[in-house]
Every structure is written in C-alpha cells, then in structure tokens.
Amino acid sequence: MNEIYATELLGLGTALAELAVKGTATAVSSKIRAIKEEKNVDKIRNTYDEIISELLNEREEAVRIA
C-alpha cells in the first residue's frame, strides 16, 4: 500500500515540477512585450484572451495536482 502512495506522490510531484518549469511568468511577459507595438485591436484582444486562458488552465492544473 505504501508503494502505491509513493508512486502516486512521485507522479504528482513530477507534474507540479513540470508546471513550475513552464515559466508562465516569462511566457506572459514575452507575449505582452510582443503586442505593445501592435495596432490591430482584434489581435491584441485575442492575445490577451489566450494569456488569460493559459493562466486559468495552469491554475486549474496546479489546484488539481495539489
């Protein structure tokens, strides 16, 4: 039984580490810098929607892992 828990905890720890390594802050910062010069409102809106969606997905995954 302890082996089962150890295996599961190892898997969850690995998933959490992968999530942390993704570099969410860096990715978001890069996207925001990239659209600062953009004049197309639709492209700006789509990029912000993408950022928000990505953040929500990563938060949901972190909560699921924890």
N, C-alpha and C positions, 0 to 999 in steps of 0.2 A: 504494500500500500504506500509506503514512504517513497518508493521508487517512482510510482505514478505521480505523486505530488512534485517530486524533484524534477521529473521530466517536464511536467506542465509549467512549473515555475521557470525553468530554464527557457522554455519556448516563449513565455510571456516577457521575460527579461530581454531576450533577443529581439522580440518585436518592439519593445519600448526603446531599446538602444537604436534600432533602425529608424524609428520615428524621430529620435533626437538628432541623429546624424543627417537627416534630410536637409537640415539647415533652412527651416521655414523662414526665419527672420531674414536670412540672406536672400532667399528667393523673392520674398515680398519686396524687400528693399530694391533689388535689381529691377523688378517689374515696375515699381513706382518711378525709379530713375528713368527707365526707358520711355515711359509715357509722358514725362514732364514737358517734352518738346512737341508732343502730338497735338494736332489741331482738330482732328476728327473726333467729335463728341461721342459718336457711336463706338468707336474703337476704344476710347477711354473708358466708357461705361462698361463695355464687355470685359476689359482688362480688370477693372475693379470688381466686377461680378465674379470673375474667375478667381481672383485673390481671396475674396470672401468665401467662396465655395471651398477652395482648397483649405483655408483655415478651419472652417467648420468640419470638414471631413477629417482633418488631422486631430482636432479636438475630440471628435466622436471616437476616433480610434484610440486615442490616449485614455479616454474615460473607460472604454471597453477593456483595454489592457489592464488598467489599474483596478 
